[in-house]
Amino acid sequence: MSELLEKGDLKDSLKKCPEWEIEKNSITRSFEFEEFMDGIDFVNNVGEIAEEAQHYPDITIKYTKVTLKLTTHDVGGVTELDIELAQRVDNLVD
């Protein structure tokens, strides 16, 4: 199991994925797409990455906007697993 990142370490780690924001005990990022199905395709790609990592985001879909929320529930906050998954997601769109 990964260890919880302390606030200072979390801020440093987020430099690797600057589009993500700290929200309570998680990190979040929203993505806007041209069409609804573009967002669905993105979610499917995120699903493949998450399955490979065995670490799963909370996903909210609102028409063309997809929001991902990452946290490690076992430790009650953000760990390196979340940062790594955020970076992999970023590679899909950036």
N, C-alpha and C positions, 0 to 999 in steps of 0.2 A: 504494500500500500504506500502511496506517496504521502509525503508530509505536507501539512498546511504551510502555505507561504505567508510569512509575516508581512505586514503592510509595506514596509520599506522594500523587501525583496519582491513583493508583488508589483510595486511600481517600477522597479528596475526590470523585471521580467516583461512587463507590458511594453517596454521600449522595442521589443522584438515584434510586437503586433499592436501598433499605436492606434488603430481604429477601434480597438476594444475598450470598453469602459467598465470601471468597477461599479458594481451595484450590489450593495450589502455583502453577501457571502458568495458572490459570483462575478463573472465577467460577461458582458453582453455586446452584441454588435447587430445592427440592422442592415439589411441589404435591400435595395430597390431594383426592380426589374422592369423591363419594357412591357412584358406580357405575363399573365398569370402562369402559363406553362413554363416560362423561363425560370420562374421561382420554384416550380415543382421539380424541374430538371436539376436545379441547384440542390434542393433538399434531397433528392435521390443520390446525388454525388456526395453530399455530406453524410448521408446514411452509410454509404460504402466505406468512407474514411472512418466513421465512428465504429462500424462493425469490425474493421481491421484492427482498430486501437482498443476495442472492447471498452470504450468510454463514450457515453452518449449525451448529447446536448438536449436541452428542452428547446423545442421548436414551435414558434408561433407564426402562422401564415395569415396575413390579412391582404387579400387580393394580390397585389404585386410587391408587397413588402414582407420579407422574411426576417424574423428576429431569432437569433440563437442566444441561448443562455448556458454558460458552462460553469459547473461547480462539481466538486468531488463530495458527494453526499456522505460517504463514510467518515470523512474528517470535518465536515461542516464548513467547507470553504474552498478556496482556489488552491490547486496544487500544480506542480510542473506538468502533470497530465493534461490539465486544462489549457495551459500555455501552449503545449505542443499541438494539441488539437486545434486551437485558435490559429496557429501558424499554418497548419495544413489546410484549414478552411480558407485562409487568406490567399494561399497559393492558387486556389480555384478561381478567384475573381480578380486578383491584383496582377 
